[in-house]
Amino acid sequence: MRYRVLLEQDEDGVYVAEVPALPGCISQGQTRAEAVTNIKEAIAGYVESLTAHGDPIPPSINEEVVEVLP
């Protein structure tokens, strides 16, 4: 599954990762890479909890990021 993850660095330099499709699914890390690793674990736990409770799992995304140079 693929989910959009928003990454922002807070005022203390900590990277905060949030998954808009999974309300409340937030994690953080001292580095961008650590935040990504941690949010992957959080997503897995979130989906596992949804499954255990018989709740629907939000659909995976299918998107591309396109960079256009001037």
Sine and cosine of phi, psi and omega as CSV:
sin_phi,cos_phi,sin_psi,cos_psi,sin_omega,cos_omega
0.00,0.00,0.49,-0.87,0.01,-1.00
-0.80,-0.59,0.74,-0.67,0.05,-1.00
-0.75,-0.66,0.56,-0.83,0.07,-1.00
-0.95,0.32,0.74,-0.67,0.04,-1.00
-0.86,-0.51,0.80,-0.60,0.06,-1.00
-0.99,-0.10,0.80,-0.60,0.01,-1.00
-0.89,-0.45,0.78,-0.63,0.05,-1.00
-0.67,-0.74,0.56,-0.83,0.07,-1.00
-1.00,-0.10,0.81,-0.59,-0.03,-1.00
-0.99,0.11,-0.02,-1.00,-0.08,-1.00
-0.90,0.43,-0.32,0.95,0.04,-1.00
-1.00,-0.08,0.02,1.00,0.01,-1.00
1.00,0.02,0.03,1.00,0.01,-1.00
-0.99,0.13,0.66,-0.75,0.05,-1.00
-1.00,0.04,0.79,-0.61,0.01,-1.00
-0.93,-0.36,0.77,-0.64,-0.01,-1.00
-0.89,-0.46,0.72,-0.70,-0.02,-1.00
-0.69,-0.72,0.59,-0.80,0.01,-1.00
-0.93,-0.37,0.97,-0.22,-0.06,-1.00
-0.84,0.54,-0.55,0.83,-0.03,-1.00
-0.96,0.29,-0.26,0.97,-0.03,-1.00
-0.84,-0.54,1.00,0.03,-0.09,-1.00
-0.80,0.61,0.79,-0.62,0.01,-1.00
1.00,0.05,-0.05,1.00,0.00,-1.00
-1.00,0.08,0.99,-0.10,-0.08,-1.00
-0.70,-0.71,0.60,-0.80,0.09,-1.00
-0.54,-0.84,0.01,-1.00,-0.01,-1.00
-0.45,-0.89,0.13,-0.99,0.03,-1.00
-0.25,-0.97,0.35,-0.94,0.01,-1.00
-0.94,0.33,-0.44,0.90,0.06,-1.00
-0.81,-0.58,0.26,-0.97,0.05,-1.00
-0.87,0.50,-0.70,0.71,-0.01,-1.00
-0.89,0.47,-0.65,0.76,0.02,-1.00
-0.91,0.41,-0.64,0.77,0.03,-1.00
-0.90,0.44,-0.64,0.77,0.02,-1.00
-0.91,0.42,-0.70,0.71,0.04,-1.00
-0.86,0.51,-0.70,0.71,-0.03,-1.00
-0.92,0.39,-0.62,0.79,-0.01,-1.00
-0.95,0.32,-0.51,0.86,0.09,-1.00
-0.88,0.47,-0.68,0.73,0.05,-1.00
-0.90,0.43,-0.64,0.76,0.01,-1.00
-0.91,0.42,-0.64,0.77,0.04,-1.00
-0.89,0.45,-0.71,0.70,0.00,-1.00
-0.86,0.51,-0.70,0.72,0.03,-1.00
-0.91,0.41,-0.63,0.78,0.01,-1.00
-0.89,0.46,-0.76,0.66,-0.01,-1.00
-0.90,0.43,-0.62,0.78,0.05,-1.00
-0.88,0.48,-0.66,0.75,0.02,-1.00
-0.91,0.40,-0.68,0.74,0.06,-1.00
-0.85,0.52,-0.70,0.71,-0.01,-1.00
-0.89,0.46,-0.71,0.71,-0.02,-1.00
-0.88,0.47,-0.52,0.86,-0.01,-1.00
-1.00,-0.09,0.05,1.00,0.02,-1.00
0.95,0.30,0.33,0.94,0.01,-1.00
-1.00,0.06,0.45,-0.89,0.01,-1.00
-0.94,0.35,0.55,-0.84,0.04,-1.00
-0.99,-0.11,0.82,-0.57,0.02,-1.00
-0.83,0.55,0.58,-0.81,-0.05,-1.00
-0.92,0.40,0.48,-0.88,0.07,-1.00
-0.94,0.35,0.45,-0.89,0.02,-1.00
-1.00,-0.09,0.37,-0.93,0.08,-1.00
-0.69,-0.73,0.98,-0.19,-0.05,-1.00
-0.55,-0.84,0.28,-0.96,0.05,-1.00
-0.81,-0.59,0.56,-0.83,0.15,-0.99
-0.97,-0.23,0.82,-0.57,-0.05,-1.00
-0.90,-0.44,0.80,-0.61,0.05,-1.00
-0.97,-0.26,0.76,-0.65,0.02,-1.00
-0.91,-0.42,0.84,-0.54,0.01,-1.00
-1.00,-0.09,0.59,-0.80,-0.01,-1.00
-0.93,0.37,0.00,0.00,0.00,0.00
